[in-house]
C-alpha cells in the first residue's frame, strides 16, 4: 500500500514538474533571444552611424552581408559581432529583414544612392517593408501623414515550430510583409523604424 501511495505521489510530482520545467526553459530561451535582439539592434545603429546605411543580410547563414537580398540572417561579422551574440535562445542565427531603400539601394533601378538614405529618401518607395501585428494592424501607420517607416526586422523561429520563415515573411515584388504570429507560437519578432535608428544614432 505504501509503495502504491509513493508511486502516486511521484506521478503527481512528475506531471507537475515536467511542464513547469518546460515553461522555465521556454522563458529562458525567450529572454536570451530578446537579449540578442538588443545587441543586434544596437550594432545596426552603430553601423548606420559609420556607413549611413543598413547592411544587407547574410543569406544561408553566411556571416557577411550580400547585396540585393532583403531577407536572410544577421550578418554578424559585418556588424563586428561574435556569432553567439547574433543567435537566439535556440542557438540559431537570427533572421534579419531589411528595408532595401535604407541599404542605399534604389528598387527597380539597380544602383546605389549617392546620398544618405536615412536623410534623403522618397517616401513612396520607403514604406515597402511592413510589419503586421497579431491583431492585423500595421506596426507603423501607412498614412501619408506618417513620415516614419519600418527599417529592419529581427525574427526568431523555434525549432519544430508550426511556422516557417515563408509563413512569417511574404515578398511580392518590392513589397515585403512580416506577419507577427500569436505569442503562443514561440515566434519572436522585433522591428525598428527609420526614425528610431536616427534618434538612437544621435544619442550615442
N, C-alpha and C positions, 0 to 999 in steps of 0.2 A: 504493500500500500504506500509506504513512504517513497519507494522508488517511483511509483506512478505519479505521486504528487510532485516529486523533484523533476520528473520529465515534463510534466505540465507547466511547471514554473519556468523551466528552461525554454520551453516552446514559446511561452508568452514573452519572455525577455528577448528571445531571438526575433520574434515577429515585431517587436518594438524597436530594438537596437538597430537592426539591419536597415530599415527605411530611414531612421534618424541619421545613421552614418552616411547613407547615400545623399541625404539632403545637405549634410555638412560639407561633403566633398563637392557637391554641385555649387554651393555658395562660395567655397574656397576657390574653385576654378573661375567662377564668375568674377570674384574680386581680383584675381590675378589678371584676368582679361581686361578689366577696366583700368587696372594699373598700367598695363601695356598700352592701352589706348591713350592714357595721359602722356606717357613718354613719347609715343609716336606723334601725337598732335603737337607737342612742344617742339619736337625735331622738325616737323613740317614748317612751323612758324620760323624757326631759325633758318631753315633752308630758303624760305621766301625772303627773309631779310638779307641773305647773302647773294641770292640769284634772281630776285624779282620775278619768280615764277614757282609753280609747284612741280615736283618731279613726276615723271611717268611711273606707272607700276612696273614691277619686275615680273614678267609673265612666267608661268610654270614653275614658280618657286625660286626664280633667279633673284640674286641679291641686288643687282644693279638695275637701274631704270632702262626701259627700252621705248623708243619713240612710237607714237601712234597707237598705243594700246591703253585705253582708258580703264580697263578692268584687269586686275592681276593681284600680285602680292606686294606687301610693303617692301620697297627697295632699300633694305636696311643698311647696306654698305654705302649707297648714295647718301643716306641720311647720317652716316657715321655712327651707326648703332651696332651693338652686339646682336647676334641672331636671336638669342633668348629674350631680349627686350622686345623684339618685334613678334613674339609668339604669344598666343592666348593661353588660357589655363589648361588647354589640352595638348600643349606643346606643338601646335600648328602655327605656321606663319600667318599673320593676319591678312585678310583680303583687303584690298585697297582700290577704291574707285575715285578717279579724279575728273574734275570738270576740264575737258580738253582746252577750253578757252584760256584757263589760267596756267596752262603749261607754256603759253606763248604761241600755241598752235592755232591757226585760223581754219575752222572747219570748211571743207569743200574747196579750199584754195591750196592746201598742202604746202604751206610755207610758214615761217615763223615771224611773229611780230617783232618789230624793232623797238617798240615802246614797252613799258612795264604794263603787263596785262592787268595788274592789280589797280592801276591808276587810270588807264585809258582803255576802255572796253565798250563794245556795243552791247547794250542791254538785250537786244532782240536775240542775240546768239548766246547770251550768258546764262539764261535760265534753262539750258538743255539738260541739266542734271537735277533731278527731283528726288526728294525723299518723301515717301508716303507713310504716314503713321498707321498704327494698327486700327485707328478709328476711321481711316480713309481720307483724312485731311492732309494737306501739304505741310511739311515741317517749316518751310519758308513760303509765305504767300507769293502767288504768281502775278498779283495785280501790278499794273504799270506803275502805281504809286510806290510800290516797294522797290527800293534800289539795292536790296541785298539779294543774294542767291547762294545756292549750295556750292562749296568749293571742293570738298573732298569727303569721302565716307570710308569708315573702317568697319569691317564685318568679321564676326567670329561665328562659325557654324560648328556645333559639336559633332564628333564622330557618330555615325549611325543615326543622324538626325533625319526626320522625315522631309526636311527642307534641303535642297541643294542650292548652289550658287545661282543656277539658272532660275530657281523659284524666287530668289530674292532680287536679282538684278536682271532687268529686261532692257535690251538695246534695240532701238528702232531708228535706223539712220543715225542722225546726230543726237538723237534724244536718248537719254539714259534715265531709267526709273528704278529706284531702290525702294522696295516694299518692305516695311518692318513687320515681321511675323509677330504673333502673340508672345507674351513673356514666357508662357508655358512651354514654348518650343525650345528654349535654351539658346536661341539665336540672339546675338547681341549686335546692335547697330548703333554707331555713333557718327555724327556728321559735324562739320564745322562750316560756317559761312564765310564768304569773302570778307565781309566787314569785321568779323571776329578775328580773323587772321591779321588783318591790318591793325586792329586795336592791340592785339597781343604783341605784334611786332613793335609798336610804338612804346609799349610799356616795358620792353626789355631793357 
